[in-house]
Amino acid sequence: MLFYDDSYRNSEIPELYRHDAEVELDLGCGNGRFSEEAAARFPQRTFLAADIMMGRIRKCTNRARRAGHANVIPIRAEARLLVTTFLPDTSLNRIHILCPDPWPKARHRHHRLICSEFIGQIHRVLKDDGEFHFSSDDQPYLETVIHLLDISGLFKRDDSRLAEISDIKTDFERRWLDKGKKVTHCLWVKQPLHFSGSGH
Ligand SMILES: C[S@@+](CC[C@H](N)C(=O)[O-])C[C@H]1O[C@@H](n2cnc3c(N)ncnc32)[C@H](O)[C@@H]1O
């Protein structure tokens, strides 16, 4: 993992944001358009903008600097490693995974970010009542994600919470819309874990 901005070097992620602030993760942020626009709209929130590609993180950093958004923290990191290893329990208010690579060919499906195990990690790092926002132009991937979230029992869908950001379009969403494709957004709210006490 790497911070493009040297001033963050040697920091642990939780040291980077105020703990009384709301913290959001834009995972696979690309050039960072979502984080930049959301950071302008919600200056009191912190946006961790993470992507595996250094070129994209560089653009995201330059974009945030130009706009003067100190509340965007670009991070070059592999998504699973970042979430499973570097983010503590109940540390985020929102996770956005927007237009992730759909890996449509059956033999490539294992590359998809969202799977049951990762949904458990998303639940772990979200605060109580935290939100998971997902969008895709790929209907089969979308249906799989909806199904996995549904059977997990860990989240409740509430798309009404998308209202405050529904007009923000990422670079990939703009690309798909320009091609006449439909991009669907869904939002789930973290539910508390319930353990059955019977033991038998
Ligand atoms: C299709 S683009 C979407 C970018 C942005 N969210 C948008 O909607 O414009 C997918 C992004 O996820 C990043 N990505 C793919 N696999 C990743 C991984 N394992 N960890 C972190 N980022 C990843 C890619 O580098 C790329 O920027």
The ligand as an ORCA input file, in Angstrom:
! r2SCAN-3c Opt
* xyz 0 1
  C     -14.092      0.179    -14.263
  S     -13.058      1.195    -13.269
  C     -14.206      2.212    -12.355
  C     -13.545      3.428    -11.793
  C     -14.482      4.386    -11.045
  N     -15.100      3.778     -9.895
  C     -15.543      4.899    -11.979
  O     -16.708      4.480    -11.828
  O     -15.197      5.713    -12.860
  C     -12.532      0.039    -12.052
  C     -11.406      0.591    -11.185
  O     -11.091     -0.358    -10.186
  C      -9.683     -0.455    -10.069
  N      -9.398     -1.799     -9.577
  C      -9.575     -2.960    -10.225
  N      -9.212     -3.994     -9.437
  C      -8.812     -3.442     -8.261
  C      -8.316     -3.989     -7.048
  N      -8.180     -5.301     -6.883
  N      -7.993     -3.138     -6.051
  C      -8.141     -1.791     -6.201
  N      -8.594     -1.220     -7.337
  C      -8.931     -2.038     -8.345
  C      -9.178     -0.211    -11.476
  O      -7.828      0.222    -11.455
  C     -10.129      0.854    -11.967
  O      -9.665      2.157    -11.704
*
